[in-house]
Amino acid sequence: MPQEGEADTSPFVVDRTLSVPLSVQLRGQIEYGIACGELPPGARLPSVRDLVAQTGVAHVTVAHVYRDLAARGLIVTVAGRGTFVADPSSSGPMQDVAALRGLLNDVLFQAERDGIEPERVVALLQAMIARGHTARDVGVRIVLVGVLDVATRAYARELQALLRPEDRVKACTFIQLAQPALIQEVRSADIVLTLGHRLAEARALLPGLDILPMRVTVSHETREHLAALAPDTRLALIATFDDFLPTFLTGVHRYAPQVLDVRAAHLAEQNLPELLAWCDAAVYASGADGIVTALNPGTFAFEYRHAVHRPDAERTLLPVIAQHRALVRERKHHEN
């Protein structure tokens, strides 16, 4: 348990050999940590002064990064206590809980009118839950809003595998939300999800919707590929966006600590061709797969993929989906 004033997070690191501004490196590490659950809601972040001492980055730069993250709803500062990762659930509307409470009140009122004791209602509900009672024709419509099309569709497939056959998960990107017809489809969904660090952006584009965060983690396949690399590998890292580069490096060092010769670049860097010619293995971020054709023949290459964080989904998303399923079933019952 951290002492008073200590952060709940691992030290942040900046790499001055990268062509990425230090402010972008810091902001990217915090955003990525939130998206992957490494910085969970309520986690205490270092103070501006402590982060300056930790990284050597100028005070004004660190303060600007924190102001930017706070303006986007990703972190909050509590006077006298410190700076914390924001809890997205605390700012979302409570319409779903209120609707469920109303339905339960109706059930209890009906039971009282029919002379059925509340204890019997509770026992019946528990028995139905134990049997997994749900009408087979009732499904929950979910929309997952992501950044890159291919990655978002992969997340949607992984989430679909955790749900019932009648549920449907549709993937779309923030860019695709510019289509008015798609906006209407998203608004008609039962549940809308997005990556944790994009929650504020999604809520701004879709005001009034109770959008939930979904966490991702480095995929098992990616970890296996990194662990299997030989120690003498000349490894190139290619990021799609510059702000992901320092976090990308940290992840590769974590899962491939045996590889010492690691160099990194993003797609817009001028030295990218030289890096691709130098390496004998390359790992690229989602969206940067085009570099494969520029590699030397025989160069081993793979994508640094992420996957739905299954334990977090089972703990936080599936109960909410089950709640919506009950609401949909009740609504259809009343319509019929």
C-alpha positions as CSV (number, residue, x, y, z in Angstrom):
1,M,0.0,0.0,0.0
2,P,1.6,3.3,-1.0
3,Q,2.4,5.8,1.7
4,E,0.6,9.1,1.8
5,G,1.8,11.2,-1.1
6,E,3.2,8.2,-3.0
7,A,1.9,7.4,-6.5
8,D,0.1,4.1,-7.2
9,T,1.9,3.8,-10.5
10,S,5.3,2.6,-11.8
11,P,7.8,5.3,-12.7
12,F,7.2,7.0,-16.0
13,V,10.2,7.1,-18.4
14,V,11.1,9.4,-21.3
15,D,13.6,8.6,-24.0
16,R,15.5,11.6,-25.3
17,T,16.9,9.6,-28.2
18,L,13.5,9.5,-29.8
19,S,12.2,12.1,-32.2
20,V,9.0,12.4,-30.1
21,P,8.5,15.5,-27.9
22,L,8.7,14.7,-24.2
23,S,5.2,16.1,-23.6
24,V,3.9,13.6,-26.2
25,Q,5.8,10.8,-24.6
26,L,4.3,11.5,-21.1
27,R,0.8,12.0,-22.3
28,G,0.9,8.8,-24.5
29,Q,2.1,6.7,-21.5
30,I,-0.7,7.9,-19.3
31,E,-3.3,7.5,-22.0
32,Y,-2.1,4.0,-22.9
33,G,-2.0,3.0,-19.2
34,I,-5.6,4.0,-18.8
35,A,-6.7,2.2,-22.0
36,C,-5.0,-1.0,-20.9
37,G,-6.1,-0.9,-17.3
38,E,-2.5,-0.5,-16.0
39,L,-3.7,2.9,-14.6
40,P,-7.1,1.9,-13.2
41,P,-9.7,4.5,-12.1
42,G,-8.7,6.0,-8.8
43,A,-4.9,5.3,-9.3
44,R,-2.9,8.1,-7.8
45,L,-0.5,9.7,-10.2
46,P,2.8,11.5,-9.2
47,S,2.5,15.2,-8.4
48,V,3.8,17.6,-11.0
49,R,6.9,18.2,-8.9
50,D,7.5,14.5,-8.4
51,L,7.1,13.7,-12.1
52,V,9.6,16.5,-12.9
53,A,12.1,14.9,-10.5
54,Q,11.3,11.5,-11.9
55,T,11.8,12.3,-15.6
56,G,13.8,15.5,-15.7
57,V,11.1,17.0,-17.9
58,A,10.5,20.8,-17.4
59,H,7.8,21.7,-14.8
60,V,5.9,23.8,-17.4
61,T,5.8,20.7,-19.7
62,V,4.5,18.3,-17.1
63,A,1.9,20.8,-15.9
64,H,0.7,21.3,-19.4
65,V,0.3,17.5,-19.9
66,Y,-1.7,17.2,-16.7
67,R,-3.9,20.2,-17.7
68,D,-4.6,18.6,-21.1
69,L,-5.5,15.2,-19.6
70,A,-7.7,16.8,-17.0
71,A,-9.5,18.9,-19.7
72,R,-10.2,15.6,-21.6
73,G,-11.6,14.0,-18.4
74,L,-8.9,11.4,-18.0
75,I,-7.5,12.6,-14.7
76,V,-8.7,14.7,-11.8
77,T,-6.9,16.7,-9.2
78,V,-8.3,16.8,-5.6
79,A,-7.1,19.7,-3.5
80,G,-5.0,18.4,-0.6
81,R,-5.0,14.8,-1.9
82,G,-3.3,14.6,-5.3
83,T,-4.0,13.7,-8.9
84,F,-5.8,10.5,-9.8
85,V,-7.1,8.6,-12.8
86,A,-10.7,9.6,-13.4
87,D,-13.5,7.1,-12.8
88,P,-15.6,7.2,-15.9
89,S,-18.5,5.5,-14.2
90,S,-18.9,8.3,-11.8
91,S,-19.6,10.9,-14.5
92,G,-22.0,8.8,-16.6
93,P,-25.8,9.1,-16.4
94,M,-27.6,6.6,-14.2
95,Q,-30.6,6.1,-16.6
96,D,-30.1,2.3,-16.8
97,V,-30.1,1.8,-13.0
98,A,-33.1,4.0,-12.6
99,A,-35.0,2.1,-15.4
100,L,-34.2,-1.2,-13.7
101,R,-35.3,0.1,-10.4
102,G,-38.6,1.2,-11.9
103,L,-39.2,-2.3,-13.4
104,L,-38.4,-3.9,-10.1
105,N,-40.9,-1.6,-8.3
106,D,-43.6,-2.6,-10.9
107,V,-42.9,-6.3,-10.2
108,L,-43.1,-5.8,-6.4
109,F,-46.3,-3.8,-6.8
110,Q,-47.8,-6.5,-8.9
111,A,-46.7,-9.2,-6.5
112,E,-48.2,-7.3,-3.5
113,R,-51.5,-6.9,-5.4
114,D,-51.6,-10.6,-6.1
115,G,-50.8,-11.5,-2.5
116,I,-47.3,-12.8,-3.2
117,E,-44.8,-12.2,-0.5
118,P,-41.6,-10.3,-1.4
119,E,-39.5,-13.2,-0.1
120,R,-41.1,-15.4,-2.8
121,V,-40.3,-12.8,-5.5
122,V,-36.7,-12.8,-4.3
123,A,-36.5,-16.6,-4.3
124,L,-38.1,-16.8,-7.8
125,L,-35.6,-14.2,-9.1
126,Q,-32.6,-16.1,-7.6
127,A,-33.9,-19.4,-9.2
128,M,-34.2,-17.7,-12.6
129,I,-30.7,-16.2,-12.3
130,A,-29.3,-19.6,-11.3
131,R,-30.9,-21.2,-14.4
132,G,-29.5,-18.4,-16.6
133,H,-33.1,-17.6,-17.6
134,T,-33.3,-15.4,-20.7
135,A,-35.5,-15.7,-23.7
136,R,-33.4,-16.9,-26.7
137,D,-34.8,-14.3,-29.0
138,V,-33.7,-11.4,-26.9
139,G,-30.3,-9.9,-27.8
140,V,-28.4,-6.9,-26.8
141,R,-27.1,-4.5,-29.5
142,I,-23.7,-3.2,-28.8
143,V,-21.6,-0.7,-30.7
144,L,-17.8,-0.5,-30.1
145,V,-16.2,2.7,-31.2
146,G,-12.4,2.5,-31.8
147,V,-9.6,4.2,-33.6
148,L,-8.3,1.8,-36.3
149,D,-10.8,-0.2,-38.3
150,V,-9.1,-3.6,-38.4
151,A,-8.2,-3.5,-34.7
152,T,-11.7,-2.4,-33.7
153,R,-13.3,-5.2,-35.7
154,A,-10.9,-7.7,-34.0
155,Y,-12.0,-6.4,-30.5
156,A,-15.6,-6.7,-31.6
157,R,-15.1,-10.4,-32.5
158,E,-13.3,-11.1,-29.2
159,L,-16.1,-9.4,-27.3
160,Q,-18.8,-11.3,-29.3
161,A,-17.2,-14.6,-28.2
162,L,-17.9,-13.7,-24.6
163,L,-21.6,-13.0,-25.2
164,R,-24.7,-15.0,-26.0
165,P,-25.4,-15.9,-29.7
166,E,-28.3,-13.5,-29.9
167,D,-26.2,-10.5,-28.9
168,R,-24.6,-8.5,-31.6
169,V,-21.4,-6.3,-31.5
170,K,-20.9,-3.8,-34.3
171,A,-17.5,-2.1,-34.8
172,C,-17.0,1.4,-36.0
173,T,-14.3,4.1,-35.8
174,F,-14.3,7.7,-34.7
175,I,-13.8,8.7,-38.4
176,Q,-16.8,6.7,-39.5
177,L,-19.0,8.5,-36.9
178,A,-18.9,11.4,-39.3
179,Q,-21.6,9.5,-41.3
180,P,-25.1,10.8,-40.1
181,A,-26.7,7.4,-40.7
182,L,-24.1,5.6,-38.6
183,I,-24.6,8.1,-35.8
184,Q,-28.3,7.2,-35.7
185,E,-27.5,3.5,-35.6
186,V,-25.1,4.1,-32.7
187,R,-27.6,6.1,-30.8
188,S,-30.2,3.3,-31.2
189,A,-27.8,0.7,-29.7
190,D,-28.4,-0.7,-26.2
191,I,-24.8,-0.2,-25.2
192,V,-21.9,1.9,-26.6
193,L,-18.3,1.0,-25.7
194,T,-15.0,2.7,-26.5
195,L,-11.4,2.5,-25.3
196,G,-10.8,4.0,-21.9
197,H,-8.6,6.9,-23.0
198,R,-11.1,7.9,-25.8
199,L,-14.1,8.0,-23.5
200,A,-14.2,11.8,-23.2
201,E,-14.0,12.1,-27.0
202,A,-16.8,9.6,-27.6
203,R,-19.0,11.3,-25.1
204,A,-18.4,14.7,-26.8
205,L,-19.4,13.2,-30.2
206,L,-22.4,11.3,-28.7
207,P,-23.8,13.6,-26.0
208,G,-26.4,12.1,-23.7
209,L,-25.3,8.5,-24.2
210,D,-24.0,6.4,-21.3
211,I,-20.8,5.3,-23.0
212,L,-18.7,2.6,-21.2
213,P,-14.9,2.1,-21.3
214,M,-13.4,-1.2,-22.5
215,R,-9.9,-2.1,-21.6
216,V,-7.4,-3.9,-23.8
217,T,-4.1,-5.7,-23.1
218,V,-1.1,-6.9,-25.2
219,S,-2.3,-10.1,-26.9
220,H,-1.0,-13.6,-25.8
221,E,0.3,-14.2,-29.3
222,T,2.3,-11.0,-29.3
223,R,3.9,-11.8,-25.9
224,E,4.9,-15.3,-27.3
225,H,6.5,-13.8,-30.4
226,L,8.5,-11.3,-28.2
227,A,9.6,-13.9,-25.7
228,A,10.8,-16.2,-28.5
229,L,13.2,-13.7,-30.1
230,A,16.9,-14.5,-29.9
231,P,19.1,-12.3,-27.7
232,D,21.2,-11.2,-30.7
233,T,18.1,-10.0,-32.7
234,R,18.4,-6.6,-34.3
235,L,14.8,-5.6,-33.5
236,A,13.0,-2.6,-35.2
237,L,9.8,-1.1,-33.7
238,I,7.5,0.8,-36.0
239,A,4.7,2.8,-34.5
240,T,1.7,4.2,-36.4
241,F,1.5,7.3,-34.2
242,D,4.5,9.1,-32.5
243,D,2.8,9.3,-29.1
244,F,2.6,5.5,-28.9
245,L,6.4,5.1,-29.5
246,P,7.7,5.3,-25.9
247,T,5.0,3.1,-24.5
248,F,5.7,0.6,-27.4
249,L,9.3,0.5,-26.4
250,T,8.5,-0.1,-22.7
251,G,6.2,-3.0,-23.7
252,V,8.8,-4.6,-25.9
253,H,11.4,-4.4,-23.2
254,R,8.9,-5.9,-20.7
255,Y,8.1,-9.0,-22.9
256,A,11.5,-9.3,-24.6
257,P,14.1,-8.3,-22.0
258,Q,16.6,-10.7,-23.6
259,V,16.8,-8.5,-26.8
260,L,19.3,-5.7,-26.3
261,D,19.6,-4.1,-29.7
262,V,16.2,-2.4,-30.2
263,R,15.6,0.7,-32.3
264,A,12.3,2.5,-32.8
265,A,10.6,4.9,-35.3
266,H,7.2,5.9,-36.4
267,L,5.8,6.0,-39.9
268,A,6.5,9.6,-40.5
269,E,10.2,9.5,-39.6
270,Q,12.7,10.1,-42.4
271,N,15.1,7.4,-41.2
272,L,12.5,4.7,-41.5
273,P,13.9,3.1,-44.7
274,E,17.4,2.8,-43.0
275,L,15.8,1.2,-39.9
276,L,13.9,-1.4,-42.0
277,A,17.1,-2.3,-43.9
278,W,19.1,-2.6,-40.7
279,C,16.8,-5.0,-38.7
280,D,16.5,-8.8,-38.9
281,A,13.1,-8.7,-37.1
282,A,10.4,-6.1,-36.9
283,V,7.4,-5.6,-34.7
284,Y,4.9,-3.0,-35.9
285,A,1.9,-1.3,-34.3
286,S,-1.7,-1.8,-35.6
287,G,-2.1,0.3,-38.8
288,A,1.6,0.1,-39.7
289,D,1.5,-3.2,-41.5
290,G,2.4,-1.6,-44.8
291,I,6.1,-1.6,-43.8
292,V,6.3,-5.4,-44.3
293,T,6.7,-5.0,-48.0
294,A,9.8,-2.7,-47.5
295,L,11.6,-5.2,-45.3
296,N,14.5,-7.3,-46.5
297,P,13.5,-10.8,-47.7
298,G,13.3,-13.3,-44.8
299,T,13.0,-10.6,-42.1
300,F,10.6,-11.9,-39.4
301,A,7.8,-9.4,-38.8
302,F,4.7,-9.4,-36.6
303,E,2.1,-7.0,-35.3
304,Y,2.1,-5.7,-31.8
305,R,-1.6,-6.6,-31.2
306,H,-3.9,-5.9,-28.4
307,A,-6.9,-7.9,-27.3
308,V,-9.9,-7.4,-25.1
309,H,-8.9,-7.6,-21.5
310,R,-11.1,-10.6,-20.7
311,P,-10.9,-10.6,-16.9
312,D,-11.9,-6.9,-16.8
313,A,-14.7,-7.5,-19.4
314,E,-16.1,-10.3,-17.3
315,R,-15.9,-8.2,-14.2
316,T,-17.2,-4.9,-15.4
317,L,-18.9,-5.2,-18.8
318,L,-20.7,-8.5,-18.7
319,P,-22.8,-7.6,-15.6
320,V,-23.9,-4.4,-17.4
321,I,-24.8,-6.3,-20.5
322,A,-26.8,-8.8,-18.5
323,Q,-28.7,-5.8,-16.9
324,H,-29.5,-4.4,-20.4
325,R,-30.6,-7.8,-21.5
326,A,-33.1,-7.9,-18.7
327,L,-34.4,-4.5,-19.7
328,V,-34.7,-5.4,-23.4
329,R,-36.5,-8.6,-22.4
330,E,-38.9,-6.6,-20.2
331,R,-39.5,-4.0,-22.9
332,K,-40.3,-6.6,-25.5
333,H,-42.6,-8.3,-23.0
334,H,-44.6,-5.1,-22.6
335,E,-44.6,-4.5,-26.3
336,N,-46.2,-7.9,-26.9
